Amino acid sequence: FVGLFLTDFEAKYSRFNPNSIISTVNRTKQFAQPDRTTIELLTLGQQLYLDTDGVFNILVGEHLNARGYDAEYSFTPKEPPKTLPSPLESLSIMHDRITITAGQLDLGGYGKGFLIDRLTDYLRGLGFRYFLINGGGDMYATSDHGEPITIYLEHPSLPGTYITETTLKDQGFAASSTHKRRWKVSGQEYSHIVDTTAKKAVSTSDEFGLYTKAPTAATADAWATTLLISNPQAHQAALSKANVAFARFNSTTSTLQKSPEF
């Protein structure tokens, strides 16, 4: 069942699948009769935009396509859009129809975390109390018979090298950096991270690795991206409200900044 669940989710929500709901919305600007999961997923994307003061934006698909991170993985950049629309203004989510008036959807910043949370609910519904779901950079852990589970944080640019350790107990975890997916064209480096604070598609600094813990994997996932491209000090109130803890590693200076709760 889990395998089918994962396959179905990717088929519905991947920007790289031309027949997905996301690709359909991006191409036709609408989708009729969305199911409850689709509405919940996109509504969460709008809420994350609010929670992060506009830094986390699910309408970055056009910018990613422009830098070559498209369905064909062409890695051939072209002129990016000049604006980055607001998902509160350009995305309408109704019970019978989803419409979009500007930009394109990309759920890569929190979709995997959302899926992990759905699997968590499913396993708990079956009566499982102790488990860890590892989605490759995104996780959710309950506990080891009531005790926190220790995990190790990998260096963003040195695979197999760990920076420090932390524990998870009924928490989601996510890691983000520009080291994993980047490419160079005509001397210019690009990555899959869109710097929304600059209001245009530019590469972020590749010096940092960002690691987050939160009550859900989707929350951890979205904040890992957010804090990679914006200063954590600008989000202190929101981080506290969402119970998000973080660690930020500078691979150039080998320094680790982390919140007390991490």
CORKA-V782316 format. One record per pair of residues at least 6 apart in sequence whose ideal C-beta (glycine too) atoms are under 8 Angstrom apart, sorted by the first residue. I is the first residue (numbers start at 1). J is the second residue. If there is no record, write none. Layout:
# CORKA-V782316
i=[I;I]
j=[J;J]
This chain:
# CORKA-V782316
i=[2;2;5;5;5;6;9;9;10;11;11;11;12;12;12;12;12;13;13;13;13;13;13;13;14;14;14;15;15;15;15;15;15;15;15;15;15;15;16;17;17;18;21;21;21;22;22;22;22;23;24;25;25;25;25;26;26;26;26;29;29;29;30;30;30;30;31;31;31;32;32;33;33;34;34;34;34;34;34;37;38;39;39;39;41;41;41;42;42;42;42;42;43;44;44;44;45;45;45;45;45;46;46;46;46;46;48;48;48;48;48;49;49;49;49;49;49;50;51;51;51;52;52;52;52;52;52;53;53;53;54;54;55;55;55;55;55;55;56;56;56;56;56;56;56;57;57;57;57;57;58;58;58;58;58;58;58;59;59;59;59;59;59;59;59;59;59;59;59;60;60;60;60;60;60;60;60;61;61;61;61;62;62;62;62;63;63;63;63;63;63;64;64;64;64;64;65;66;66;66;66;66;66;67;67;67;67;68;68;68;68;68;68;68;68;69;69;69;69;75;75;75;76;77;77;77;80;80;81;81;82;83;83;84;84;84;84;84;85;85;85;87;89;90;90;90;90;91;91;91;91;91;92;92;92;92;107;108;109;109;109;110;110;110;110;111;112;112;112;112;112;113;113;113;113;113;113;113;113;113;113;113;114;114;114;115;116;116;116;116;116;116;116;116;117;117;117;117;117;119;119;120;120;120;123;123;129;130;130;130;130;131;131;132;132;132;132;132;132;133;133;133;133;135;137;137;137;137;138;138;138;138;138;138;138;139;139;139;139;139;139;140;140;140;140;140;140;141;141;141;141;141;141;141;142;142;143;143;143;147;148;148;148;149;149;149;150;150;150;151;151;151;151;151;152;152;152;153;153;153;153;153;153;153;153;153;153;154;154;154;154;154;154;155;155;155;155;155;155;156;156;156;156;156;156;156;157;157;157;157;157;158;163;163;163;163;164;164;166;166;166;166;168;170;171;171;171;171;172;172;172;172;172;172;172;172;172;173;173;173;173;173;174;174;174;174;174;174;174;174;175;175;175;175;175;176;176;176;176;176;176;177;177;177;177;177;178;178;178;178;178;178;178;178;178;179;179;179;180;181;181;182;182;182;182;182;182;183;183;184;188;189;189;190;191;191;191;193;193;193;193;193;194;194;195;195;195;195;195;196;197;197;204;204;207;207;207;208;208;208;208;208;209;209;209;210;210;210;210;210;210;210;210;211;211;211;211;211;211;212;212;212;212;212;212;212;212;212;213;213;213;213;213;213;214;214;214;214;214;214;215;215;219;219;220;223;223;223;223;224;226;227;227;227;232;232;232;232;232;239;239;239;243;245;245;245;245;245;246;246;246;247;247;247;247;247;248;248;248;249;249;249;250;250]
j=[119;122;118;119;122;115;115;118;17;17;19;20;20;21;22;37;38;20;21;22;38;41;107;111;20;22;23;22;23;26;61;64;71;104;105;106;107;108;71;23;71;71;31;34;38;61;105;106;107;71;31;31;98;100;105;61;100;104;105;99;100;101;97;98;99;100;38;97;98;96;97;96;97;42;93;95;96;97;98;118;98;93;95;98;107;111;114;58;91;93;98;105;93;110;114;218;58;87;91;107;110;58;87;88;91;93;56;58;110;219;222;56;57;58;86;87;88;88;238;241;242;222;223;226;230;235;238;234;235;238;86;196;196;197;226;229;230;235;109;110;196;222;223;225;226;84;86;87;194;196;87;91;105;106;107;109;110;84;85;86;87;90;91;100;102;103;104;105;106;84;103;104;106;109;194;196;201;103;104;105;106;80;81;103;104;80;81;84;194;200;201;70;106;192;194;201;104;77;78;79;80;81;201;77;80;190;201;74;75;76;77;78;183;185;190;75;181;190;192;183;185;190;185;185;188;190;200;201;103;201;200;102;199;103;194;196;199;200;101;102;103;103;101;100;101;102;103;98;99;100;101;105;98;99;100;101;114;192;221;222;225;218;221;222;225;221;135;137;138;217;221;135;138;172;174;216;217;218;219;220;221;222;217;218;221;135;133;135;138;139;140;172;217;218;140;172;216;217;218;133;140;133;140;217;131;133;142;142;143;144;145;141;142;139;140;141;142;149;168;139;140;141;217;217;174;175;176;180;172;173;174;175;217;220;221;151;168;172;173;174;217;168;171;172;173;216;217;149;151;168;169;170;171;173;169;170;149;169;170;169;167;168;169;167;168;169;165;166;167;165;166;167;168;173;162;164;165;162;163;164;165;166;175;209;211;247;249;160;161;162;163;175;209;161;162;163;209;249;251;177;179;180;208;209;249;251;177;179;206;209;251;251;209;247;249;256;247;256;211;213;247;262;213;215;213;214;215;220;213;214;215;216;217;218;219;220;221;211;212;213;217;220;211;212;214;217;220;221;223;224;209;210;211;212;224;193;209;210;224;225;228;206;208;209;210;228;191;192;193;203;204;205;206;208;228;206;209;251;192;191;192;189;190;191;192;203;206;189;190;190;203;203;206;203;203;204;206;203;204;225;228;229;201;229;201;202;203;204;229;229;229;230;228;229;250;251;252;228;248;249;250;251;248;249;251;224;225;227;228;246;247;248;249;224;246;247;248;249;262;220;221;223;224;227;244;245;246;247;220;244;245;246;261;262;220;223;242;243;244;245;242;243;242;244;244;239;242;244;246;246;235;235;246;248;239;246;248;257;259;245;246;259;261;258;259;260;261;262;258;259;262;256;257;258;259;262;256;257;258;255;256;257;256;257]
